[in-house]
Amino acid sequence: MVARWLTNQGHDAVHAIDLNLDRAPDTAILAHAAQDGRTVVTADLDYPRLLALSQATEPSLILFRHGNWNEAEVIARLTEVIVGLTEIEITQSILVVDKDRIRRRRLPLA
């Protein structure tokens, strides 16, 4: 599980299941993440759409796109994100992670 790996790396990470949010609407997960100052890691395209519609500046989001990602690939790319960007660069941003590149958009989205 990616959340467990992040925790083992020293990050304060939690899976939605552990918060009893596994069946919650995406808006509830975003609200909880914003309240706790967390970053949402997902492949669900609804999350950036919801952030854009609400003009939200938080939570930050790491979105995995274009491909069927396995856990090892997600961890490898997250490692690149964590090593390559500062916490400030991740905060109030949507990071779109593809197999060959990482794009960063600041929140709120126009």
C-alpha positions in Angstrom: 0.0 0.0 0.0 1.4 3.4 -1.0 0.2 5.1 2.2 2.2 2.6 4.3 5.3 3.1 2.1 5.0 6.9 2.6 4.7 6.4 6.3 7.8 4.2 6.3 9.6 7.1 4.5 8.8 9.4 7.3 5.7 11.1 5.8 2.4 11.6 7.6 0.3 9.5 5.3 -3.0 7.8 5.7 -5.3 5.9 3.3 -8.9 6.9 3.0 -9.9 3.4 4.2 -8.2 4.1 7.5 -10.3 7.2 7.9 -13.5 5.4 7.1 -13.7 7.5 3.9 -13.4 4.6 1.4 -17.1 5.0 0.4 -17.3 8.7 0.9 -17.9 11.1 -1.9 -14.8 12.7 -3.5 -15.8 16.1 -2.1 -15.7 14.7 1.5 -12.2 13.3 0.9 -11.0 16.6 -0.5 -12.5 18.5 2.5 -10.9 16.1 5.0 -7.5 16.4 3.2 -7.7 20.2 3.2 -8.7 20.3 6.9 -5.7 18.1 7.8 -3.2 19.7 5.4 -2.7 16.6 3.4 -2.0 15.8 -0.2 -4.4 13.5 -2.1 -2.7 10.9 -4.3 -5.0 9.4 -6.9 -5.7 8.3 -10.4 -9.3 9.6 -10.3 -9.9 12.5 -12.7 -12.8 13.8 -10.7 -10.4 15.3 -8.1 -8.8 17.9 -10.3 -12.2 18.7 -11.8 -13.7 19.3 -8.3 -10.7 21.5 -7.4 -11.1 23.5 -10.5 -14.9 24.0 -10.1 -14.5 25.1 -6.5 -11.5 27.3 -7.2 -9.9 25.7 -4.2 -6.3 26.3 -3.2 -6.1 23.1 -1.1 -5.6 20.3 -0.8 -2.7 19.6 -3.0 -3.1 16.7 -5.4 -0.8 14.2 -7.1 -2.6 12.7 -10.0 -1.3 9.6 -11.8 -2.3 9.6 -15.5 -2.0 7.6 -18.7 -1.5 4.0 -17.9 -2.3 1.2 -15.6 0.0 1.9 -12.7 1.1 -0.9 -10.4 2.2 -0.2 -6.8 5.9 -0.4 -7.6 5.6 2.1 -10.4 3.6 4.5 -8.2 6.2 4.3 -5.5 9.1 4.8 -8.0 7.4 7.9 -9.4 6.4 9.3 -6.0 10.1 8.9 -5.0 11.0 11.1 -8.0 8.4 13.7 -7.0 9.5 13.8 -3.3 13.2 14.0 -4.3 12.6 16.5 -7.1 10.2 19.0 -5.5 10.1 20.8 -2.3 7.2 20.8 0.1 6.4 24.3 -1.0 6.3 23.3 -4.6 3.9 20.5 -3.9 1.6 22.7 -1.6 -1.3 24.3 -3.4 -0.5 22.4 -6.6 -1.8 19.7 -8.8 1.0 17.4 -9.9 0.1 15.4 -13.0 2.4 12.4 -13.1 2.7 10.5 -16.4 5.1 7.6 -17.1 7.6 10.1 -18.7 7.0 13.5 -17.1 5.6 15.4 -14.2 3.6 18.6 -14.7 2.8 21.1 -12.0 -0.2 23.4 -12.0 -0.8 25.9 -9.2 -4.1 26.1 -7.4 -6.6 27.6 -7.8 -7.0 26.5 -11.4 -8.2 29.1 -13.8 
